[in-house]
């Protein structure tokens, strides 16, 4: 089977199911596992490289207002690859190519491939998407095993923080998916924060991320602030934080006073709806209850001090 995966999350799922050799085309953002970078790129971004967060937000708004996609699908590459299965998504037209982006490209293909469009809003939806990819690619048993392993990983984290939750309660957590302008994290992140022993005070379960203002962040009185820009790794999130124009009352926020502001590798563990969300729950548990010994991936989490950054 020849598979084209047009979004990083489905590429991660496909590799996790042992189908790396079947992938013939990916998007420009597919970087995990590292072998994905060796695949032919069939989706390209129309946003300029190196644009600031504010510039990205402005350009996305302009593209959206004109009814244009921020992605370009390489129709000739798809024709040459002649895939049996194309994995795409309907969840967010900012995050990855959608079925609409495929329409013109499909018209030049020698035959119509199977199109599987993913649309997760919760962790249960993500696991069902894993199953759907497995079923479409003939790896249903492997998909079920992967889902079971990921759920068990999350359950182990939840058990680890149970006593801390009973003793100290649930900290109020603000998950910021963008800083300029600020956005709260959406969809499955609210649920992940709860499983990790916290309470997301800005997002809503199953709902998209929404733009907020800094006063809303202050009014939420967060005990923990997570700097987790969509598509950014931990180092990039840290750099974005150091450049951000923070409000004058920033130092008065409970999380800042207590030194509980953290940068997270959202690109790997929060933004992409795939198997590594289980590690994302562990990272949120470390942020919510740092006294609990929960293993997290190296380089995925960093505490941000008021005047310096130090690894955690």
Sine and cosine of phi, psi and omega as CSV:
sin_phi,cos_phi,sin_psi,cos_psi,sin_omega,cos_omega
0.00,0.00,0.67,-0.74,0.04,-1.00
-0.95,-0.30,0.83,-0.55,-0.11,-0.99
-0.86,-0.51,0.74,-0.67,0.20,-0.98
-0.95,-0.32,0.84,-0.54,0.01,-1.00
-0.94,-0.33,0.89,-0.46,-0.11,-0.99
-1.00,-0.09,0.17,0.99,0.04,-1.00
-0.52,-0.85,0.53,-0.85,-0.08,-1.00
-0.86,0.50,-0.59,0.81,-0.05,-1.00
-0.91,0.42,-0.68,0.73,0.01,-1.00
-0.94,0.34,-0.49,0.87,0.10,-1.00
-0.90,0.43,-0.69,0.72,0.05,-1.00
-0.88,0.48,-0.66,0.75,0.03,-1.00
-0.89,0.46,-0.72,0.70,-0.07,-1.00
-0.89,0.45,-0.69,0.72,0.06,-1.00
-0.90,0.44,-0.65,0.76,-0.01,-1.00
-0.89,0.45,-0.40,0.92,0.04,-1.00
-1.00,0.02,0.10,0.99,0.03,-1.00
0.98,0.19,0.42,0.91,-0.08,-1.00
-0.94,-0.34,0.37,0.93,-0.03,-1.00
-0.84,0.55,-0.62,0.79,-0.02,-1.00
-0.93,0.35,-0.32,0.95,-0.01,-1.00
-1.00,0.08,-0.30,0.95,-0.02,-1.00
-0.97,0.23,0.82,-0.57,0.01,-1.00
-0.92,-0.40,-0.29,0.96,0.00,-1.00
-0.54,-0.84,0.57,-0.82,-0.03,-1.00
-0.64,-0.77,0.03,-1.00,0.11,-0.99
-1.00,-0.01,0.21,-0.98,0.01,-1.00
-0.91,0.42,-0.30,0.96,-0.04,-1.00
-1.00,-0.10,-0.06,1.00,-0.06,-1.00
-0.97,0.24,0.97,-0.23,-0.09,-1.00
-0.79,-0.61,0.11,0.99,0.03,-1.00
-0.66,-0.75,0.71,-0.70,-0.14,0.99
-0.91,0.41,0.14,-0.99,-0.08,-1.00
-0.81,0.58,-0.47,0.88,0.00,-1.00
-0.88,0.47,-0.38,0.93,0.00,-1.00
-0.88,0.47,-0.47,0.88,-0.02,-1.00
-0.92,0.39,-0.30,0.95,0.00,-1.00
-0.99,0.11,-0.13,0.99,-0.03,-1.00
-0.99,0.10,0.39,-0.92,-0.01,-1.00
-0.94,0.34,0.72,-0.69,-0.01,-1.00
-1.00,0.07,0.82,-0.58,-0.02,-1.00
-0.89,-0.45,-0.08,1.00,0.05,-1.00
-0.76,-0.64,0.76,-0.65,-0.03,-1.00
-0.81,-0.58,0.52,-0.85,0.05,-1.00
-0.99,0.11,0.56,-0.83,0.09,-1.00
-1.00,-0.10,0.02,1.00,0.03,-1.00
-0.99,0.11,0.60,-0.80,-0.01,-1.00
-0.93,0.36,0.62,-0.79,0.05,-1.00
-0.92,0.38,0.66,-0.75,0.07,-1.00
0.99,0.12,0.13,0.99,0.01,-1.00
-0.92,0.40,0.53,-0.85,0.04,-1.00
-0.95,0.30,0.24,-0.97,0.02,-1.00
-0.87,0.50,-0.68,0.74,0.01,-1.00
-0.90,0.44,-0.65,0.76,0.02,-1.00
-0.92,0.39,-0.66,0.75,0.05,-1.00
-0.87,0.49,-0.72,0.70,0.01,-1.00
-0.87,0.50,-0.67,0.74,0.00,-1.00
-0.91,0.42,-0.71,0.71,-0.03,-1.00
-0.92,0.40,-0.66,0.75,0.04,-1.00
-0.88,0.48,-0.68,0.74,0.03,-1.00
-0.88,0.47,-0.63,0.77,0.01,-1.00
-0.93,0.37,-0.71,0.71,0.05,-1.00
-0.86,0.52,-0.70,0.71,-0.04,-1.00
-0.90,0.43,-0.68,0.74,0.00,-1.00
-0.88,0.47,-0.54,0.84,0.02,-1.00
-1.00,0.07,-0.01,1.00,-0.03,-1.00
0.95,0.31,0.42,0.91,-0.03,-1.00
-0.97,-0.26,0.45,-0.89,0.07,-1.00
-1.00,0.06,0.50,-0.87,0.09,-1.00
-1.00,0.00,0.12,0.99,0.00,-1.00
-0.86,-0.51,0.45,-0.89,0.09,-1.00
-0.83,-0.55,0.85,-0.53,0.03,-1.00
-1.00,-0.03,0.79,-0.61,-0.02,-1.00
-0.99,0.16,1.00,-0.09,-0.07,-1.00
-0.89,0.45,-0.62,0.78,-0.02,-1.00
-0.91,0.41,-0.63,0.78,0.04,-1.00
-0.90,0.44,-0.68,0.73,0.03,-1.00
-0.89,0.46,-0.65,0.76,0.00,-1.00
-0.88,0.47,-0.67,0.74,-0.01,-1.00
-0.94,0.35,-0.58,0.81,-0.02,-1.00
-0.97,0.26,-0.51,0.86,0.06,-1.00
0.77,0.64,0.88,0.48,-0.10,-0.99
-0.96,0.29,0.43,-0.90,0.13,-0.99
-1.00,0.07,-0.50,0.87,-0.08,-1.00
-0.65,-0.76,0.74,-0.67,0.10,-0.99
-0.88,-0.47,0.79,-0.61,0.04,-1.00
-0.97,-0.22,0.84,-0.54,0.00,-1.00
-0.66,-0.75,-0.22,-0.98,-0.08,-1.00
-0.48,-0.88,0.35,-0.94,0.05,-1.00
-0.87,-0.49,-0.05,1.00,-0.17,-0.99
-0.92,0.38,-0.76,0.66,-0.14,-0.99
-0.56,-0.83,0.91,-0.42,-0.01,-1.00
-0.97,0.23,-0.10,1.00,0.09,-1.00
-1.00,0.04,-0.53,0.85,-0.12,-0.99
-0.99,0.11,-0.50,0.86,-0.08,-1.00
-0.26,-0.97,0.23,-0.97,0.02,-1.00
-0.89,0.46,0.56,-0.83,-0.03,-1.00
-0.92,-0.40,0.12,-0.99,0.08,-1.00
-0.83,0.56,-0.55,0.83,0.03,-1.00
-0.88,0.47,-0.60,0.80,0.01,-1.00
-0.91,0.40,-0.37,0.93,-0.04,-1.00
-1.00,0.10,-0.33,0.94,-0.22,-0.97
-0.78,0.63,-0.80,0.60,-0.04,-1.00
-0.92,0.39,-0.62,0.78,-0.04,-1.00
-0.91,0.42,-0.61,0.79,-0.03,-1.00
-0.90,0.44,-0.48,0.88,-0.07,-1.00
-0.92,0.39,-0.31,0.95,-0.04,-1.00
-0.98,-0.21,-0.01,1.00,-0.02,-1.00
-0.96,0.27,0.57,-0.82,-0.01,-1.00
-0.91,0.40,-0.41,0.91,0.05,-1.00
-0.47,-0.88,0.40,-0.92,-0.06,-1.00
-1.00,0.09,0.88,-0.47,0.05,-1.00
-0.98,0.20,0.19,-0.98,0.18,-0.98
-0.96,0.30,0.72,-0.70,0.04,-1.00
-0.93,-0.37,0.85,-0.52,0.07,-1.00
-0.91,-0.42,0.91,-0.41,-0.03,-1.00
-0.96,-0.27,0.81,-0.58,-0.06,-1.00
-0.99,-0.15,0.58,-0.82,-0.08,-1.00
-0.51,-0.86,0.87,0.49,-0.09,-1.00
-0.99,0.16,0.60,-0.80,0.09,-1.00
-0.83,-0.55,-0.19,0.98,-0.04,-1.00
-0.58,-0.82,0.14,-0.99,0.05,-1.00
-0.89,0.46,-0.63,0.78,0.04,-1.00
-0.87,0.50,-0.63,0.78,0.06,-1.00
-0.90,0.44,-0.65,0.76,0.02,-1.00
-0.87,0.49,-0.72,0.70,0.00,-1.00
-0.91,0.41,-0.58,0.82,0.06,-1.00
-0.93,0.38,-0.53,0.85,0.08,-1.00
-0.92,0.39,-0.62,0.78,0.08,-1.00
-0.85,0.52,-0.71,0.70,0.03,-1.00
-0.89,0.46,-0.63,0.77,-0.02,-1.00
-0.91,0.42,-0.67,0.75,0.04,-1.00
-0.90,0.44,-0.68,0.73,0.02,-1.00
-0.87,0.49,-0.69,0.73,0.01,-1.00
-0.90,0.44,-0.68,0.73,-0.03,-1.00
-0.92,0.38,-0.48,0.88,-0.07,-1.00
-0.97,-0.23,0.15,0.99,0.02,-1.00
0.96,0.26,0.47,0.88,0.00,-1.00
-0.78,-0.62,0.72,0.70,-0.08,-1.00
-0.89,0.45,-0.68,0.74,-0.03,-1.00
-0.91,0.41,-0.67,0.75,0.04,-1.00
-0.89,0.45,-0.61,0.79,0.02,-1.00
-0.90,0.43,-0.68,0.73,0.01,-1.00
-0.90,0.43,-0.63,0.77,0.04,-1.00
-0.91,0.42,-0.66,0.75,0.01,-1.00
-0.90,0.44,-0.70,0.72,0.02,-1.00
-0.88,0.48,-0.70,0.72,0.00,-1.00
-0.87,0.49,-0.67,0.74,0.02,-1.00
-0.89,0.45,-0.67,0.75,-0.02,-1.00
-0.93,0.37,-0.66,0.75,0.03,-1.00
-0.91,0.42,-0.67,0.75,0.02,-1.00
-0.89,0.45,-0.60,0.80,0.03,-1.00
-0.89,0.46,-0.70,0.71,0.01,-1.00
-0.91,0.41,-0.67,0.74,0.00,-1.00
-0.88,0.47,-0.58,0.82,0.02,-1.00
-0.91,0.40,-0.59,0.81,0.04,-1.00
-0.93,0.38,-0.70,0.71,0.00,-1.00
-0.87,0.50,-0.67,0.75,0.05,-1.00
-0.90,0.44,-0.60,0.80,-0.04,-1.00
-0.90,0.44,-0.51,0.86,-0.05,-1.00
-0.99,-0.13,-0.01,1.00,-0.09,-1.00
-0.84,0.55,-0.74,0.67,-0.05,-1.00
-0.91,0.40,-0.59,0.80,0.03,-1.00
-0.91,0.41,-0.61,0.79,0.04,-1.00
-0.91,0.42,-0.69,0.73,0.02,-1.00
-0.89,0.45,-0.63,0.78,-0.07,-1.00
-0.98,0.21,-0.71,0.70,-0.17,-0.99
-0.93,-0.36,-0.15,0.99,-0.07,-1.00
0.99,0.14,-0.10,-1.00,-0.03,-1.00
-0.98,-0.18,0.86,-0.50,0.05,-1.00
-0.92,0.40,0.50,-0.87,0.04,-1.00
-0.99,0.12,0.87,-0.50,-0.14,-0.99
-0.91,-0.41,0.78,-0.63,0.10,-1.00
-0.95,-0.31,0.91,-0.41,0.01,-1.00
-0.99,-0.17,0.93,-0.36,-0.04,-1.00
-0.98,-0.21,0.92,-0.38,-0.06,-1.00
-1.00,0.09,-0.23,0.97,0.04,-1.00
-0.40,-0.92,0.47,-0.88,-0.05,-1.00
-0.92,-0.40,-0.44,0.90,-0.08,-1.00
-0.69,-0.72,1.00,0.06,0.00,1.00
-0.99,0.15,0.24,-0.97,-0.02,-1.00
-0.95,0.31,0.66,-0.75,0.11,-0.99
-0.78,-0.63,0.57,-0.82,0.16,-0.99
-0.99,0.13,0.44,-0.90,0.07,-1.00
-0.96,0.28,0.45,-0.89,-0.07,-1.00
-0.81,-0.58,-0.13,-0.99,0.09,-1.00
0.82,0.57,-0.92,-0.40,-0.15,-0.99
-0.99,0.16,-0.20,0.98,-0.09,-1.00
-0.92,0.39,-0.62,0.79,0.04,-1.00
-0.84,0.54,-0.72,0.69,0.02,-1.00
-0.90,0.43,-0.65,0.76,0.01,-1.00
-0.88,0.47,-0.67,0.74,0.01,-1.00
-0.88,0.48,-0.64,0.77,0.01,-1.00
-0.92,0.39,-0.70,0.72,0.03,-1.00
-0.89,0.45,-0.45,0.89,0.00,-1.00
-1.00,0.07,0.04,1.00,0.06,-1.00
1.00,-0.06,0.27,0.96,0.03,-1.00
-0.85,-0.52,-0.07,-1.00,0.08,-1.00
-0.75,-0.66,0.90,-0.44,0.04,-1.00
-0.96,0.29,0.89,-0.45,-0.13,-0.99
-1.00,-0.09,-0.04,1.00,-0.01,-1.00
-0.89,-0.46,-0.59,0.81,-0.05,-1.00
-1.00,0.03,0.14,-0.99,0.05,-1.00
-0.75,-0.66,0.65,-0.76,-0.09,-1.00
-0.88,0.48,0.77,-0.64,0.06,-1.00
0.98,0.21,-0.03,1.00,-0.05,-1.00
-0.98,-0.21,0.47,-0.88,0.01,-1.00
-0.91,0.42,0.29,-0.96,0.12,-0.99
-0.89,0.45,0.51,-0.86,-0.03,-1.00
-0.74,-0.67,0.51,-0.86,0.06,-1.00
-0.95,0.31,0.70,-0.72,0.05,-1.00
-0.79,-0.61,0.21,-0.98,0.13,-0.99
-0.94,-0.35,0.23,-0.97,-0.09,-1.00
-0.91,0.42,-0.45,0.89,0.04,-1.00
-0.92,0.40,-0.60,0.80,0.07,-1.00
-0.89,0.46,-0.62,0.78,0.06,-1.00
-0.88,0.47,-0.71,0.71,0.00,-1.00
-0.89,0.45,-0.68,0.73,-0.03,-1.00
-0.90,0.43,-0.44,0.90,0.00,-1.00
-0.96,0.27,-0.24,0.97,0.03,-1.00
0.76,0.65,0.84,0.54,-0.06,-1.00
-0.94,0.34,0.67,-0.74,0.13,-0.99
-0.99,0.13,-0.41,0.91,-0.01,-1.00
-0.70,-0.72,0.71,-0.71,0.09,-1.00
-0.86,-0.51,0.80,-0.60,0.00,-1.00
-0.95,-0.31,0.88,-0.47,0.07,-1.00
-1.00,-0.01,0.98,-0.22,-0.16,-0.99
-0.66,-0.75,0.89,0.46,-0.02,-1.00
-0.86,0.51,0.71,-0.70,-0.02,-1.00
-0.86,0.50,0.79,-0.61,0.02,-1.00
1.00,0.05,0.00,1.00,-0.03,-1.00
-0.96,-0.27,0.61,-0.79,0.15,-0.99
-1.00,0.08,-0.09,-1.00,-0.10,-0.99
-0.90,0.43,-0.69,0.73,0.00,-1.00
-0.90,0.43,-0.66,0.75,0.01,-1.00
-0.92,0.38,-0.62,0.78,0.05,-1.00
-0.89,0.45,-0.64,0.77,0.04,-1.00
-0.89,0.46,-0.72,0.69,0.01,-1.00
-0.89,0.46,-0.63,0.77,0.02,-1.00
-0.90,0.44,-0.63,0.77,0.02,-1.00
-0.89,0.45,-0.67,0.74,-0.03,-1.00
-0.92,0.39,-0.43,0.90,0.01,-1.00
-1.00,0.01,-0.29,0.96,-0.15,-0.99
-0.91,0.40,0.59,-0.81,0.12,-0.99
-1.00,0.03,1.00,-0.08,-0.07,-1.00
-0.99,0.15,0.45,-0.89,-0.04,-1.00
-0.93,0.37,0.39,-0.92,-0.04,-1.00
-0.89,0.46,-0.40,0.92,-0.02,-1.00
-1.00,-0.04,0.18,0.98,-0.06,-1.00
-0.80,0.60,-0.72,0.69,-0.07,-1.00
-0.92,0.40,-0.24,0.97,-0.02,-1.00
-1.00,-0.01,-0.15,0.99,0.00,-1.00
-0.92,0.39,0.63,-0.77,-0.04,-1.00
-0.80,0.60,-0.67,0.74,-0.03,-1.00
-0.89,0.45,-0.60,0.80,-0.02,-1.00
-0.95,0.30,-0.68,0.73,0.01,-1.00
-0.87,0.50,-0.58,0.82,-0.05,-1.00
-1.00,-0.04,0.05,1.00,0.00,-1.00
0.92,0.38,0.61,0.79,-0.06,-1.00
-0.87,-0.49,0.78,0.63,0.11,-0.99
-0.94,-0.35,0.79,-0.61,-0.13,-0.99
-0.75,-0.67,0.61,-0.79,0.19,-0.98
-1.00,-0.08,0.64,-0.77,-0.06,-1.00
-0.76,-0.65,0.56,-0.83,0.11,-0.99
-0.97,0.23,0.98,0.19,-0.03,-1.00
-0.92,0.38,-0.52,0.86,-0.03,-1.00
-0.84,0.54,-0.58,0.82,-0.03,-1.00
-1.00,-0.06,-0.59,0.80,-0.28,-0.96
-0.84,-0.54,-0.05,1.00,0.03,-1.00
-0.77,-0.64,-0.70,0.72,-0.17,-0.98
-0.98,0.21,-0.58,0.81,-0.11,-0.99
-1.00,-0.05,0.87,-0.49,-0.05,-1.00
-0.98,0.21,0.99,0.15,-0.02,-1.00
-0.57,-0.82,-0.24,-0.97,-0.10,-0.99
-0.85,0.53,-0.50,0.87,-0.09,-1.00
-0.97,0.23,0.01,1.00,0.13,-0.99
-0.89,0.46,-0.43,0.90,0.05,-1.00
-0.89,0.46,-0.66,0.75,0.09,-1.00
-0.91,0.41,-0.53,0.85,0.06,-1.00
-0.87,0.49,-0.64,0.77,0.05,-1.00
-0.89,0.46,-0.64,0.76,0.03,-1.00
-0.90,0.44,-0.64,0.77,0.02,-1.00
-0.90,0.43,-0.68,0.73,0.03,-1.00
-0.91,0.42,-0.55,0.83,0.06,-1.00
-0.91,0.41,-0.64,0.77,0.04,-1.00
-0.89,0.46,-0.63,0.77,0.01,-1.00
-0.95,0.33,-0.62,0.78,-0.07,-1.00
-0.98,0.21,-0.59,0.81,-0.05,-1.00
-0.69,-0.73,0.97,0.26,-0.11,-0.99
-0.89,0.46,-0.31,0.95,0.00,-1.00
-0.98,0.21,-0.23,0.97,-0.01,-1.00
-1.00,0.05,0.72,-0.70,-0.04,-1.00
-0.99,0.12,1.00,-0.06,0.03,-1.00
-0.86,-0.52,0.83,-0.56,-0.02,-1.00
-0.95,0.32,0.70,-0.72,0.04,-1.00
-0.74,-0.68,0.38,-0.93,0.00,-1.00
-0.90,0.44,0.61,-0.79,0.02,-1.00
-0.88,0.47,0.69,-0.72,0.04,-1.00
0.98,0.21,0.19,0.98,-0.08,-1.00
-1.00,-0.08,-0.15,0.99,-0.24,-0.97
-0.46,-0.89,0.69,-0.72,-0.03,-1.00
-0.52,-0.85,0.75,-0.67,0.07,-1.00
-0.99,0.14,0.68,-0.74,-0.03,-1.00
-0.94,-0.33,0.92,-0.39,0.03,-1.00
-0.99,0.15,0.19,-0.98,-0.03,-1.00
-0.91,0.42,-0.49,0.87,-0.03,-1.00
-0.81,-0.59,-0.11,0.99,-0.03,-1.00
-0.49,-0.87,0.23,-0.97,0.05,-1.00
-0.90,-0.43,0.72,-0.69,0.02,-1.00
-0.68,-0.73,0.64,-0.77,-0.06,-1.00
-0.93,0.36,0.54,-0.84,0.05,-1.00
-0.84,-0.54,0.00,0.00,0.00,0.00
